[in-house]
Amino acid sequence: MGLGWQQGPLSGHPVGRFLTAAPLPERLLFAERLRRRMRVEFNNTWIADSQDVVILHEPGRYPVAYFPLSDVAPGAVARSERLTQHRDLGTTAWFTVTNRDRSVEHAAWQHVELPNFAELLVDRIAFAWRAMDAFYEEDERVLGHASDLYHRIDIRNTSRHLVVRQRGSTVADTSSPMALYESGFAPRWYVDRGDVDMAQLTPIDSQTFCPYKGLCSYWDIGDARGAVWSYQNAFAEVGRISGRVSFEPDLVEVYLDGVRQHLEPGQLVVPHGVDRGLDVDELNGHRAWSAREEEADQ
């Protein structure tokens, strides 16, 4: 999704390449001003409120929002003894976040010995996504991670012929799938349930959350676990796929115009870390934090 992960241009395995005479560095970091008001809620209080947020993109990571220390509420953060090393940005200091009767250790960080090329991050602090109650742009909550300004989803009707088979049985056959093109991902094909033999699908007690599409439910097809998914009530921005189902081409046979599809490299979702939260709990409003999440490399 966007610049830094999946198959984005700054990821470790981009789908394209920069046309330059000399090779680029193995890792490229990109920082830019968000140009949107952003706020952080903790214990029912705004502890950060800024119109000068900087978004950092680095390979294999979701974008991270850095707030000026001057825009953080007095007394909300206190530096702890913990120090770690970021491979590009040097020493990272960790902070305890406190508001009234609630404190969370290692819930924010600052790069305190930045190299000259990263001066845009001087005197800025980032908050661990899953340690906070919520993040907002203006008065609307932002879910999952800081907004990636380069993430895009396009949905297109198509008359291409899509067939799905599992162990010789036809599961879906349609000449009107919807193509969903999402930054960093290969195309995904969504099928109306009228073109699917739903009797072959077994719903499972598993859901995931996408910050761009919403809550996702899954089905098995025989022994193909979680091979089918659907956003049954997709976010309004992608509402056209609501209720439609899609199939994982590494688990079942998916043919597009007679050509079998395969899962492209770099399509798997990366594990969670302190700078992001893709749990169903976040979508449902549950507020939880585990010290185990602190182990992500900064």
C-alpha positions in Angstrom: 0.0 0.0 0.0 1.5 3.3 -1.0 5.2 4.1 -1.0 6.9 1.9 1.6 5.5 -1.6 1.6 3.9 -4.4 -0.5 5.3 -3.6 -4.0 5.5 0.2 -3.6 8.5 2.1 -5.0 10.3 2.3 -1.6 9.6 -1.3 -0.6 12.1 -4.1 -0.7 10.5 -5.6 -3.8 8.9 -2.9 -6.0 6.9 -3.8 -9.0 8.7 -1.1 -11.0 12.0 0.6 -10.8 13.6 4.0 -10.9 15.2 4.8 -14.2 18.6 6.2 -13.1 22.1 5.7 -14.4 23.5 4.9 -11.0 22.0 2.4 -8.6 19.9 3.8 -5.8 20.7 3.1 -2.1 19.4 -0.2 -0.8 17.0 1.7 1.5 15.3 5.0 0.8 13.3 6.9 3.4 10.8 9.6 2.4 9.4 12.3 4.7 6.8 15.0 3.9 4.5 17.4 5.6 1.0 16.0 5.9 -0.8 19.4 5.4 -3.7 18.2 7.4 -4.7 18.8 11.0 -4.0 15.6 13.0 -4.9 14.8 16.7 -4.2 12.1 19.1 -6.7 11.0 21.8 -5.5 9.3 25.0 -7.7 8.7 28.0 -10.5 10.9 26.6 -8.2 13.9 26.1 -6.4 15.4 23.1 -2.7 15.0 24.0 -1.4 16.1 20.6 -3.0 18.5 18.1 -1.0 19.8 15.1 -1.2 21.2 11.7 2.5 20.5 11.1 2.7 16.7 11.1 5.4 15.0 9.1 4.8 11.6 7.7 7.7 9.2 7.4 7.7 6.4 4.9 10.4 3.7 5.2 10.8 0.3 3.5 8.5 -2.4 4.8 6.6 -0.1 7.2 3.3 1.7 7.2 3.6 5.5 7.2 4.2 7.0 10.6 3.1 10.5 11.9 5.6 12.6 13.7 4.2 15.5 15.8 6.2 18.6 16.8 7.0 18.4 20.6 5.5 21.9 20.8 2.1 20.5 19.8 2.0 17.9 22.5 0.1 18.6 25.7 2.4 19.6 28.6 3.2 16.6 30.8 1.7 14.1 28.4 5.1 12.5 27.6 8.1 11.7 29.8 11.3 10.2 28.5 12.2 6.8 29.9 15.6 5.1 30.1 15.0 2.9 27.1 17.1 3.6 24.0 17.1 1.6 20.8 18.9 2.1 17.5 17.2 2.8 14.2 19.3 1.6 11.3 19.0 4.8 9.4 18.0 7.5 11.9 20.2 6.7 14.9 19.4 6.6 18.6 15.7 6.4 19.4 14.5 7.5 22.8 11.2 6.1 24.2 8.6 7.8 26.3 5.9 7.1 28.8 2.5 8.7 27.9 0.4 9.9 30.8 -2.9 11.5 31.2 -4.5 11.8 34.6 -4.8 8.3 36.1 -3.5 6.4 33.0 0.1 5.8 31.9 1.6 3.6 29.2 5.3 2.9 29.0 7.1 2.9 25.7 4.1 4.4 23.9 6.0 7.1 22.0 9.4 7.6 20.5 11.8 10.3 19.2 14.9 10.0 17.1 17.3 12.1 19.2 20.6 11.8 17.2 19.4 12.4 13.7 21.8 12.6 10.8 21.8 15.9 8.9 19.7 14.4 6.0 16.8 13.8 8.4 16.6 17.2 9.9 12.8 17.3 9.1 12.3 15.0 12.0 14.2 17.1 14.6 12.1 17.8 17.8 9.3 15.5 16.6 7.7 12.6 18.4 5.6 9.6 17.2 2.9 7.8 19.1 2.5 4.0 19.1 -0.8 3.6 17.3 -2.1 0.7 19.4 -1.2 2.4 22.7 -3.4 5.4 21.9 -7.2 5.6 22.0 -7.5 7.1 18.5 -6.0 9.3 15.9 -8.0 11.9 14.0 -7.7 14.0 10.9 -9.9 17.0 11.6 -13.0 15.5 13.3 -12.8 12.1 11.5 -11.1 9.1 13.0 -8.2 7.5 11.0 -8.0 3.7 11.4 -5.1 1.3 11.1 -2.2 3.6 10.6 -1.4 7.2 9.6 -2.8 8.1 6.2 -0.7 7.2 3.2 -1.2 10.0 0.7 0.0 7.7 -2.1 -2.5 4.8 -1.5 -5.2 4.5 -4.0 -8.0 2.1 -4.9 -9.8 2.0 -8.2 -12.7 -0.3 -8.9 -13.7 -1.2 -12.5 -16.4 -3.2 -14.1 -15.1 -5.7 -16.6 -16.5 -8.4 -19.0 -13.5 -10.7 -18.6 -14.2 -14.3 -17.9 -13.3 -15.5 -14.4 -13.6 -19.1 -13.3 -12.7 -20.5 -9.9 -12.2 -24.3 -9.4 -11.3 -26.4 -6.4 -10.4 -30.1 -6.8 -12.2 -30.3 -10.1 -15.4 -28.6 -9.0 -16.5 -25.2 -10.4 -17.0 -22.7 -7.5 -17.5 -19.5 -9.5 -18.1 -18.7 -13.2 -18.7 -15.1 -14.3 -18.3 -12.7 -17.2 -18.9 -9.7 -15.0 -16.4 -9.6 -12.2 -15.2 -6.4 -10.6 -11.5 -5.6 -10.7 -10.1 -3.8 -7.7 -6.7 -2.1 -8.2 -5.0 -1.2 -5.0 -1.6 0.5 -4.6 1.0 -2.1 -3.9 -1.2 -5.1 -4.7 -1.8 -7.2 -7.8 -5.4 -6.8 -9.1 -8.1 -8.5 -7.1 -11.3 -9.9 -8.7 -14.6 -9.6 -6.9 -17.6 -11.8 -7.9 -21.3 -11.3 -7.4 -22.7 -14.1 -5.1 -25.2 -15.0 -7.8 -22.3 -16.3 -9.8 -20.8 -18.3 -7.0 -21.9 -21.8 -5.7 -22.2 -20.6 -2.1 -23.1 -24.1 -1.0 -19.4 -25.0 -1.4 -18.3 -22.2 0.9 -18.1 -22.8 4.7 -18.0 -19.6 6.8 -15.2 -19.5 9.4 -14.9 -17.6 12.6 -12.1 -15.3 11.3 -12.1 -11.7 10.4 -9.5 -9.1 9.6 -9.6 -5.3 9.2 -8.3 -3.2 6.3 -8.1 0.6 7.0 -9.1 1.3 3.4 -11.9 -1.3 2.9 -13.3 -2.3 6.3 -14.1 -5.5 8.0 -13.3 -8.7 6.1 -15.0 -12.1 6.6 -13.6 -15.5 5.3 -14.8 -18.9 4.1 -13.2 -22.2 3.5 -13.7 -24.2 0.3 -13.2 -27.8 1.4 -9.6 -28.1 2.7 -8.7 -24.7 1.3 -8.7 -22.7 4.5 -9.6 -19.0 4.2 -9.6 -19.1 0.4 -12.5 -16.8 0.1 -13.1 -13.3 1.5 -15.7 -10.6 1.4 -16.2 -7.1 2.7 -19.9 -7.5 3.5 -20.3 -3.8 4.5 -17.3 -2.2 2.8 -16.4 1.4 3.6 -18.4 3.9 1.5 -15.3 4.8 -0.6 -15.2 1.2 -1.9 -18.9 0.3 -1.4 -19.2 -1.2 -4.9 -17.5 -4.4 -3.6 -19.8 -4.8 -0.6 -21.1 -8.4 -0.4 -19.0 -9.6 -3.4 -16.5 -12.4 -2.8 -12.9 -12.8 -3.9 -10.6 -15.8 -4.1 -7.0 -16.4 -3.1 -5.2 -17.7 -6.2 -2.5 -19.6 -4.2 -5.2 -21.6 -2.4 -7.7 -22.4 -5.2 -7.5 -22.4 -9.0 -8.5 -18.9 -10.4 -8.6 -18.5 -14.2 -8.9 -15.2 -15.9 -9.7 -15.5 -19.6 -8.4 -19.0 -19.4 -5.1 -18.1 -17.8 -4.4 -19.4 -14.3 -3.6 -16.7 -11.8 -0.9 -16.9 -9.2 -0.2 -15.0 -6.0 2.5 -12.4 -6.7 5.4 -11.9 -4.4 5.1 -9.2 -1.7 1.3 -9.5 -1.4 1.1 -10.8 2.2 0.3 -8.4 5.0 3.2 -7.6 7.3 2.9 -8.3 11.0 1.7 -5.6 13.3 4.0 -3.2 15.2 3.9 -0.3 17.5 3.2 2.1 14.6 0.1 0.5 13.3 -3.0 -1.4 14.4 -4.9 -3.6 12.0 -7.0 -5.5 14.5 -10.7 -6.0 14.3 -10.8 -4.6 17.8 -9.8 -1.2 16.6 -12.6 -1.0 14.2 -15.0 -2.1 16.9 -13.7 0.5 19.3 -12.0 -1.8 21.7 -8.9 -0.1 23.3 -6.1 -2.4 24.2 -2.3 -2.4 24.4 0.2 -5.1 25.0 3.8 -4.6 25.9 4.7 -7.3 23.4 4.0 -4.9 20.6 7.0 -2.8 21.6 9.4 -5.2 20.1 9.1 -3.9 16.5 12.4 -2.6 15.2 12.6 1.2 15.2 
